[in-house]
C-alpha cells in the first residue's frame, strides 16, 4: 500500500468514527436531582440538583414557591456532608421522612431528620449492591428515582434508566416484591406520555396522597399512581410551570 493510500484509508476510518451515526449511541449525562418531603410539613420539600439544594413550599392550590435561596449541600446539609456526598441521586424515606436513605452514584448513606428540621448522620457511605439485597437482585447498582407507596410506607418503586423494581423494606432488611420491569408497557401513564427511558426524580403531591409529579428531562407529568392515569393536561415544561425551580435556576 502506498503512503497516499494508507493516509486515505486512515482518514476514512477517522471520518466514520466521527459520523453522526456513531454519536447517536452516546447518552447525554443528566444532572442528579432528588426530592425529600419535610417530615414536619408535608407541604414543604427539599430538592437537590448537582451540589445544590433548595426548599420549596406547595400550597393547597398547587402553587409552588421557593423558600430562601439555593445552598451548597456539603456546606449546609451536615448529615449528607458527613456521608461525603457532593450530590444526591435519590432518597428513600421511612416514617414520614424522619429517616431517609440517601443515594449517590453506587453508594448510599442513612440520615435522620427531627421534627424541628435538625438532621443527624447515621451511617455511610456504603455500597448499594452490598447493603441493599433487593437492588442487588434487581441488578441496580445505582438509583435514579424512588416513590413510596401511598398506603404502605414500607413499599417503594425504585427506578433506574428504563427499568423499575418494587421493593419492601424496613430498617433491618429489604426484598424484591416484583421486577425489575421495563417502564414501557408496565406503567400505562408513563408509557402514554413517553416517559419510558428514564425518570429523573419524583415528588409526591402533598394535596393528593394518591398522586405524584414525575420529572424526566425538561418536562414533567402529574399522575394518579393508584389508577395509573395522567392528570392535569399531560406533559408540561418544568421551567414554565414550576416558578420555584425556575427561580432557583434548577431548570
N, C-alpha and C positions, 0 to 999 in steps of 0.2 A: 504494500500500500504506500503510495506517495505521501509526502509530507502534507500536501494540499488536501488529499483525500482524507487523511487522518484527521486534519483540522476540521473539515466539513462534517465528518462523522461525529466528532465530539461536540461540535456546535449544535448539530441536530439533536443530540441527546440532551443537552442542556436546555434547549428550547422546549423540548417535550416535557421535561420536568417542571418547567415554569409555566406550562399552559394552563388556561382556566379550568380545564377538566380536572387536573391534578389538585387544584386548590379547593374544589368543591368539597372534598372529603375532610378538610381541616375544620374542626369545630371551634367556633368562637368562644373564648374564655368569658365566663359570666362572673359578675361580681357576687360575692356571697351576701345573701340577705336572709334575715330571720326575724321572727316576731315572738314576743312573750308578753302575755297579759299580766298586769299587776295583780297580785293576789288580794290586795286591799281595795281594788277599784276595777271592776270588770269593764268599765268604760275607758280605762287607760291601758296603754300598751307601750312597751319598748320595741323599737325597730332598729335593727343593726344593718349596716351596709359597709363592707370593707372594714376599715379600722374605726368607724364612727358609729354612734348610736343616738337616737332621739327618743323623746317621749311624746306620744300623741294622745289626744282625747277624742272619743267617738260619742257624740251626743245621741239622745234618744231619736232625733230626727234623721240620724245617719250622717250628719255633717262632721267632718274631722277637723282638728286644729292642732297646730304644733305648740308644745309647751316648752319654752326655753329655746335653746339652740343646740345644734349637733355638738357632741362631745366625743373625745377620744376614748375608746374602750379601755386601753391599758392605763390611762391616766385617771379615769373616773369610776370604772366598774371594778372594784377591788378584788372581788371573788374571781372574776374571769381573768384579771391581771395575774392573780396568784396561780391560776392554772397555766398561764403562759400563752394564752390565745390572743393574737392580734385581731382576728376576725371570727365571726360565728356563721356557720352554715345553717344550723337549726337548733331548736330547743325541744326537749320532751318534758313537759311539766307534769307534776303529780300533786295531789291535794290542793287543787286550785292554784297551782304555781308557787306554793310555799316551798316546794322542792323542784329543782329543774336539772336535767342533764343537758350539758352544753356540748355541741358537736362542732368540730373544726377540722377539716381535712380528714385524716384517717384516725383521729383521736377524739376523746371526749373527756369531760370532767363533770363534777357534780357540785351544785351550789344550793344554798338555802336563802329564802327571802322572807323576812319577818313582816308582820302586818304594818310596821311603820316604814317599810321600804328598805330597811337595812339588809344588806346581803352578806353572807359568810361563805367562805370556801369550805368544801367538804373533802374532795379528793380529786386527783387528776394531775396531769393528763395520763390517760391510759389508752391502749389500743382498742378500737371499736370491735374488731373481729375477735379479740381475746376476751373482752368484757361483756359483749352482747351476743349471746349464743344464737338468738333469733336472727340477728342481722348477718352473722357469720353464715348461718344455714341458708339464708336468702342470697348470699354472695354479695352483700352490701358492705364494702369497706369504707364507705362514707355515706353522708346523708344530705339530700337537697332540701327536703321539707317534711313536716310532720303535721298531723291533725289528730287530736284526741277525740274519741267517740263521745258524742254529747251526753249519752246516758250511761256511760261506763268509763270512768277516768283511768281505768287500768287497761284500756284497749286503744291502740293508735294505728293509724295508717302512716307508713313511712315511705317516702318517695325518693328514688334515685334514678336520674336520667328518665328513660321512658317506661320504667317499672315501678311497682309499689308492692309492699308486703303489709299484711295485717298482723300485728303482734299483740300479745298480752304481757304485761309487765307489772312489777312492783319493786320495792326497794331491794329485794333479795334475788329475784330471778326473772327470767323472761322467756317467752316461747312463741313460735310461729302459730298463728291461727290459720292463715291461708296465704298462698303466694310463694314466691313472687309471681305477679301477673303483669302483662303489658297494660298500660293505661288505656290504650286504644281498645275499644270493644268491651272493656270491663267497667269503666266509668262512662256511662252514657252521656252525661252532661259535658264532661271534659272532651270526649270524642266529638260531640256535636259542635263545639266551638274551636276544635283543632288544637287543644292543649294536650297533646299526646306525646311530645318529645321530651319535655321537662317541665317541672313546676319549681319556680324559684323559692317561693315562700307562701304561707297560708296564714290568714288572720281570721280568727273566729269572730262572727258577728255578735257583739255583746247584747244586741237588741233582739236576737233570734237564735236561740240555742241550737236550732237545727240547721243553721246556715253558716257559711264561711266564704271569705273572699280568697280566690286562688289567683296568684300572680305568676305570669310567665312572660319573660321578656319585657316589652314596654306596655303590655296590656294586662288586664285582669278581668275576672268574671265572678259574679255573685251566684252562689249555688246553694240550693237546699239539699244538704247532704243526705238526709233521710230518704227523700223521694228521688234523689239524683236528677234534679231538674234545674235548669238555668233560670235565674231570677233577674228582674230589672233590666231587660233590654239587651242582654247578651254581652259581647266583648266590648270593653271600653278602654280608652287610653288612660294610663295611670296618672301621668302628669296633668292631664286636663281635668280629671275627676277627683284627685286627692290633693287639695291645697297644702296639707301638712307635708307631704312627701316632696311636692314641687318646691315649696319654700325652703326645705332643708337641702335641696338640690340632690335628693336621692334618686330623682327621675328628671 
